Amino acid sequence: MNATSTGALLLCRADPETVRPLAHLLREQMLLARAGEEWSVLVPEGKPWNGGAEQDPEPVDRILGGWATALAVGSTWPVLALWWDADRAGFTLAAGFRRPVGYIWLTDGTPVGEDEALRTFAVRLGLDPVLDVQALEELTRPDPDADADARLRGLLAVLTRTGLTLPTGLSPGESADRLRSVAAVQREVDRVEWAGWRDAVRVELDAVESSRIGPWVRGPRARAVAAAQLAAGLPLLLWGARRRSGGWAAAGAVLLAQGVLGLVYERARAGADAP
């Protein structure tokens, strides 16, 4: 692998404020910038695919695929990993717990992936089933004038219809050093770096609390739910014990435990935020 020709980008279909908490959990130094109305881009500051003093090199596609999967599992938005090296280029799309899909082109643009992957790609990103799919299918056909970088640029051109706008200079084929220097001068760029497990857990809790389910995790609504679980769980546990019904007793115990944990969590978080 030629390290100077290797590069990678992580595109997240969410704004930087939403992406930042989960990006911390990758335990990698990255630059985070906006890439359109509904997209953000993460640019690695390091080159983990080169290995280190005690590590063997690892393929860039495997590293990026792992990052994309980790981000997608912990979020409600899809993550697209773009990567390229001296021999190949391609992408991996991860969305929730579903199996990631990807596609590869050789350096000269020869497609070596499965056409079905691009159709799945279109469905998961909500692309037009006719126009966008036709444009994607063009990327799977032989074209002597389109190398691997041009194929990825064609993929990005389709995604501009979803609001994706990459900053100038963040383009397939650029080296990792060039990508990093371009990202560093973007407006409102944010540096993401590992701050230890304690801060990571706090960041993750903050992310959950600021999401759509936040009111059910902390606050008046969460306390009401916990109280309701206690009120329902204790009688159900006692009723199941009297009737010698293990199933009902277990259900009551679960409700009781969830209610207690909900109130304990609420108090612990309130204490942590207290001056």
N, C-alpha and C positions, 0 to 999 in steps of 0.2 A: 504493500500500500504506500502510495506517495503522500506523506503527511501534509505537504504544502497544498495539495489539491483537495483535501478533505474538508467538508463543511457540513453544518447541520442547523436546522431551525425547528422549533416547536411552535406550532400555531394553535392557539386555544380560542374556541368560539365563546368568548366571554371577555368582559372588560378587565383591565389590569387590577382593579381593586378586588375583583372576585378571584382572579387567578393567583394573586400574591400569596395568600395563606397556604394554599396547597403546594405552590412551587417551593416554599421553604422546606417541605418535607422530602424533597428529592436529595437533600444534603449535597447540593452542587452549587457552585457560584455561577450565577446567570444574570443577564441583563434583561429586564422586562420593559417592553414598550407597547404603546397602542398601535394596532394595525388595522384601523378602520372603526366603523361604528360598533360592531359586535365582536371584534377580534383583537387578540393580543399576540405578541410574539416574544418568545423566550430564546435568547442567544447564549449558548454556553461560553463562559469565560475561559474555561480550561479545555484540554483535549484528552479526555479520558480514554479515547480509542487508541492513543499512543502507548498506553500502559505507563508504568513507572519503574522506579528502581527495583521494586520487588513484584511487579506485575507484568504479565505478558500482554501484548496488544490484543484488543478485542474489536471485532468488526463494528463499524459505526452504526450500521443498521440495527444490530442487536442492542446496542446501548440506547439508541433513540427509541426503539420499539418498547424497551422496558420503561423508559421515562414516560412515554405517551400512555402506556397502559396504567402505570401508577397514578398519573394525574386523572385519567378518565374514571377509574374505579372509585375515586374519592369525590367525584363531582357529578353534576347533571349536564355537563356540556362536553361535546366531542373534542378530541385533541388530535391534530395532524402533525406527524413527524416527517420532515423532509430531510434527506441525507444524500450525500454524494462522495465518492472517492475516485481514485485513479482508474478503477475498473467498471464501476456501476453507479447508478443513481436510482432513487426510488422514494416511496412513501409508505408510512404505516398510519392507518386511521384507527383510533381506539375510541370506543363510546360505551361507557358504563361497564357492565360485566359481560358484554357480548364479545365474541371472539374478534380480535383485531383483524383488519383486512389490509393488504398491501399489494404493491406492484413494483416491478423492477425493470429497468432498461439498462442494456450494456452501454458503454461509453459512446459508441457510435450511434446510439439511438435504437438499437434492435430490441424490440419488446420480448421479454421472457416471462411475463406474468400471465395470469388467467383473466380472460375478459370479464368473467363473472365478478371479479374483485372490484372492477370499476363500476359495474352496475350496483353492487352493494354499497360502494362508496357514495354514489349519487343518492340512493335511498336514505342512507343514514344522515346525510347532510341536507336532505330536503330539496335536492336540486330538481330542475325541470325534467320530467321523465322523457321528454322528446328532444328538445333543443340541447340541453346540457348533456344528456346521455350520448347524443350524436357527436358532440364535440369531444367527449371523453373517448368514444370509440375510435375517433381519428388517431388518438395517441397510441392505439394498439396495432395500427397498420404500418407496413414498411414505408419509410420515407428517407431516402438517401440524404436529404438536406436538413434533417432534424437529428441532432445528437441528443445525448441524455439530458443535458442542461436545457435544451429547447423543449424537450418533452415536459420537464417539470414546470417550465415557464408557461407552457400551454395549460397545464393543470391549474396553475395559479390564475390564469386568465379566466377560466371558467368560474373560479371561486370569487372573482371580483363582483359577480352578480349577487353574491350573498353579503356584500359589504366589505370584503377583505381588501385592504390597501396596504401593502408592505412599504415601509419607508424606502426611498431610493437608495440603492446600494446593497440592500439585503436581498440578494438574488442567487439562485442556484448557480453553482460553479465557482463562486467566490471562496477564497480560503477562510479558515476559521479566524485567522488574525484580522482579515479585512472585515468580516462580519462583525467581530467584536468592536473594532474601531468605529464602524458606522453606527452601531447600536448605541455606543457610549455617548455620542453627540446628539442623540434624539431629544426632543423636548419631553420633559417629565419622565425621563428614563429612570428606572428604579433598579438598584442592585439587590439581588436576592442571594442570601448566603445562609449557611447552616449556623444556628445559634445554640445548639444543644437540645436534648430531649425535653427538658422542662419547658423551654420556650416553645418548642415544636408542639407539645401537647396544648399549651395555652393558645397558640395560634390556631390549632385545629378546632378547639372549643369555640374560639371567637368566630371562626368561619361558620361553624354550625349555627351558632346563636344569631349570626347576621343573615342567615339564609331564610328561605321561606318557612322552614320548620322551627325557626328560632323561638317564636312565641310559645310553642309547645314544649320547649326545652327549658326556658327560663322566663320568669315573670309571672304576672297574675294568672294567666291562662295555664301555665305549667303547674303552678301551685294548686289551682283548682282541679286539674287532672290528677295530681298526686293525691289530693284529699279524697277524690272520688274513688280512686283505686284502693285506698285504705278502707274507705267506708264499705266498698263492695267486697274486698278481699277477706276481711276478718270474719264476717258472717258466713261467707262461702266456705272458708277453711273450717270453721266450727261445724257447719252443717254437713260437710263432707266427712269430717271425723266422726260425727254421731252416726251417720248412715254407713260408715265404713266404706265410703266411696273414694278410692285413691285418686281417680281422675278429677273429681270436683275439689277434693282437698288440695291437689297439686295446683289446680287453676287458682284457688283462693290464695295459696302460698305465693304464686307468681305475682298476682295482683298486689298482694301485701308487700312483697319485696320491691316491686317497681314503685309503689307509692312511697315507701321509706327512702329508697335511693333517690327518687325525685326531690324529696324535701331536703335530704342531706346534700345533694348536689347544689340545690338553690342556695342553701346556707353557706356552703363552702365557697361558691363563686362570689357571693355577696361579701364574705369575709376577705377574700383575696382582693376585691376591688376597693375595700375600705382604706382610707388614708392611714 
